[in-house]
């Protein structure tokens, strides 16, 4: 437990970062290797690529669910788009400790959902384990942009699975 506290002390503070090509590849690799309670896959990550810009906010490992819940509004506020833009797609992935309950998960999701437009695509994933943290990725477009329609354009995903 002490190592987790030291590890989070030395790690850079969480902040909104642009999700570039390498960032997308790391996300895809993370989810391909991961087998959580609610899985996120390659197609889910592709939703973020369809818009003008994508951003990532990763929490540091938290020492408790209360700490994780307190970070959710901060993450949501930092991920707010600039004026004239809106969030089009969201990916929220939670690493929860074994003792987590549904009320705690609801508190995290509610804090983030308050800032997201109703017509945004939302992808959620979850796993249980030792670490307590979450990852929030968003894609932005101009006001009036519509979310990616997966049924309309499957060519990107189909190409990936043919290899």
Residue pairs with C-beta under 8 A, 6 or more apart in sequence:
1 63
4 61
4 63
4 131
5 63
7 61
8 60
8 61
8 62
8 63
11 60
13 60
14 57
14 58
14 59
14 60
14 71
14 75
15 57
15 78
16 55
16 56
16 57
16 78
16 79
17 23
17 55
17 56
17 57
18 53
18 54
18 55
18 56
19 27
19 48
19 54
19 55
19 56
19 137
23 54
23 56
24 45
24 48
24 49
24 54
27 45
27 56
27 137
28 42
28 45
31 39
31 40
31 41
31 42
31 44
31 45
31 93
31 125
32 41
32 42
34 40
34 127
35 127
36 125
36 126
36 127
36 128
37 126
37 127
37 128
38 124
38 125
38 126
38 127
39 125
40 91
40 93
40 123
40 125
42 157
42 160
42 161
43 150
43 157
44 91
44 123
44 125
45 91
46 148
46 156
46 157
47 89
47 91
47 121
47 123
47 139
47 147
47 148
47 150
48 54
48 89
48 91
48 137
48 138
48 139
49 139
49 156
50 88
50 89
50 139
50 148
50 153
51 88
51 89
51 139
51 140
51 141
51 145
51 148
52 139
52 140
52 141
52 142
52 145
53 139
53 140
54 137
54 138
54 139
54 140
55 79
55 137
55 138
55 139
55 140
56 135
56 136
56 137
57 75
57 78
57 79
57 135
57 136
57 137
58 133
58 134
58 135
58 136
59 68
59 71
59 75
59 133
59 134
59 135
60 133
61 131
61 132
61 133
62 68
62 71
62 132
62 133
63 132
64 132
65 96
65 97
65 99
65 100
65 104
65 132
67 132
68 104
68 108
68 132
68 133
68 134
69 104
69 107
69 108
69 111
71 134
72 107
72 108
72 111
72 112
72 134
73 111
75 112
75 134
75 136
76 111
76 112
76 114
76 115
76 116
76 136
77 115
79 87
79 115
79 136
79 138
80 115
81 87
81 138
81 140
84 142
84 143
85 140
85 141
85 142
85 143
86 117
86 120
86 140
86 141
86 142
86 143
86 145
87 115
87 116
87 117
87 120
87 138
87 139
87 140
88 120
88 121
88 138
88 139
88 140
88 141
88 145
88 146
88 147
88 148
89 120
89 121
89 122
89 123
89 138
89 139
89 147
89 148
90 112
90 116
90 120
90 121
90 122
90 123
90 136
90 137
90 138
91 122
91 123
91 124
91 125
91 135
91 136
91 137
91 138
92 108
92 109
92 112
92 122
92 123
92 124
92 125
92 134
92 135
92 136
93 124
93 125
93 126
93 127
93 134
93 135
94 105
94 108
94 124
94 125
94 126
94 127
94 133
94 134
94 135
95 127
95 128
95 129
95 131
95 132
95 133
95 134
96 104
96 105
96 126
96 127
96 128
96 129
96 132
97 128
97 129
97 130
97 131
97 132
98 128
98 129
100 128
100 132
105 126
108 134
109 124
112 136
113 122
116 122
119 146
119 147
120 147
121 147
121 148
150 157
